[in-house]
Amino acid sequence: MRDVTGRGPASPGSGGHRLRRCLVVSAAVAALVPYPGSAAVVGDAAPATTELTITARLDEHSARLSDDFQGFSVESADFAHGFLTRERMAERLRTLGPGVLRLGGYSMDLVWPAFGKWADVPAPPEAIGGTVDQADLDHLKQLLDASGWKVTLGAPLKTVVDPSKIKNPLRDPSPDVSLEQVVAEVKAAHDTLGDDLLAVELGNEYDNVTTLTGGEMWETAKRYQAAISTGVPHARLKIAGPSPSGAKSSTREDEFVTAALADGSVKPQQVLAELSSHWYPWSHCSGRTMTIQQLMSAETHLNTRAKLAGMRTVSARLHGTVPSTINESNSASCSGMPGVSNSYATALWSLDYLLQGAQSGVDRVQFHTNTAAVCGDFKPRESADYPISYRYYGAFCAADPAALDAGQLSANALYYGIWAFRQVPTGKFVDLDLPDTALDRIRAYAVLGRDGSLTVVLINVQDPAAADSTGDTVALNLPAAYRTARAVTLRSTAPGGLASLDAGRITLGDQQISPAGTATGTPRPGTVPVDQRSAAVTVAPGTAQLVTFSH
């Protein structure tokens, strides 16, 4: 069970003389009569001068927030280089609670699986991602046992399909890995990891590297699953796919599902463990750029909404028989945008994105991250040191090479956003009818816990460093009478506002994540005045408030 444990002070507001906006949120299961409430003022806030009424309703079709919704995606090369060890990663994962690691990414086709009769075969020169062997699996097992996480295993695709289907065979030619060799790795992984191995992912962004149609990809998935079932008959492992590139539309997924549903020889749920997609709202590939304003914009939120809606439509065709996941995601593709993906803004963006994804009905979101890198030490994909390259959207990195060697990885802004998300209890979403016109300044979510408590998350996405930023006073009309309310505040005290690159100034309830991966303490709670069915909270620019109301 997730718990909201505390709250810290918000970052300074923009001055008492500035205009404040008031959002009146009617969080009701049915129509309610408004009740007067008192405001819990956070930061340098003045009385609000405008009001916005939002009606909320809880119905039986609302999505549920699960306990293991969040996860990480890491490169197969990171796994092959031995970075997924208990010593390096366990505390960082355990602090976030249950989750799922996805091993895959761009290097999925560039590693050499040394198992079965290939255990002593030297890796060919094309295996620039490294060699995965039994020692890597043993370390992974220790990590999963210590953290409580589970894993999906990526399998190469390029050398298994018809060579004529490869778009650019001269670009990063892959080691000649056969399907039989894939099965040998899967068998070793299941023998080592047991039920902690959830699925086998079929390639990475097949639409980028092959010309396979959705129907051809479905036939390939069937082929892989049949071979794995024959080679590892008692594992009952299925395929995660199709994992297309992060386009806003879900056309590739829809083509894949259409072929699956048209196949009378087998049901989709007999082949698929999850219907996986990728999503990056922005890109840093081929010289493209992203700004903080774009990342935090209503446009990004609405584009993500469209992506999630498309995924939900495709998933609905399978009638809930196959989970739908975003198993690779982050702010901008191609290692993220420097100065943006590693800025404080990412903490607020990731909290918003995780809640948006969970409310949409998606079963999991996994952020792509590095696992071993010195902060800022970026290396191009073509570099032999790419597995230890800093990625601007990474969740953690080391301050210097000595810290890296010691396994001391400091939490980045992304990690703080995920940690804040983990304070929201499991339960059912309450739909807040926040108008799209307010998305340029605030995001709002509510989750009804199993014990009847209500957690409301309010995120002021305005930049506290901007001259025109304002605090937002949110007046809440609650669906039941509550006696107490406590809040956790996510904030940064850095003067740069959303653009700050100093993750050491980020706190959650006045607490931080140490370089060892543990919290410095339990986030300290703050009391929010509540008058039975009403309360008001002013959220300073560039902060998030997680307010839990209890009976």
Secondary structure, DSSP 8 states (H G I E B T S, - for coil): -------------S-TTS--EEEEEEE-SS--------EEE-SS-----EEEEEEEE--TT--EE-TT-EEEEEEHHHHHTT---HHHHHHHHHHT-S-EEEEESGGGGSEEE--GGGTTS---TT-TTEEE-HHHHHHHHHHHHHH--EEEEEE--TTTS-GGGBS-TTSS------HHHHHHHHHHHHHHHGGGEEEEEE-S-HHHHB---HHHHHHHHHHHHHHHHHHSTTT---EEEE-----SS-HHHHHHHHHHHH-TTS-HHHHEEEEEEEE-SEE-GGG----HHHHTSHHHHHHHHHHHHHHHHHHHTTTTSS-EEEEEE-SEETT--TTTTTSTHHHHHHHHHHHHHHHHT-SEEEEE--SS-BTT----TTSTTGGG---TT-SEEBSSHHHHHTT--EE-HHHHHHHHHTTS-SEEEEEE---GGGTTTEEEEEEEETTS-EEEEEEE-S-TTSTT---EEEEEEEEEEESEEEEEEEEE--TTGGG---GGGEEETTB-B-TTSSBSS----EE---BEEEEEEEE-TT-EEEEEEE-
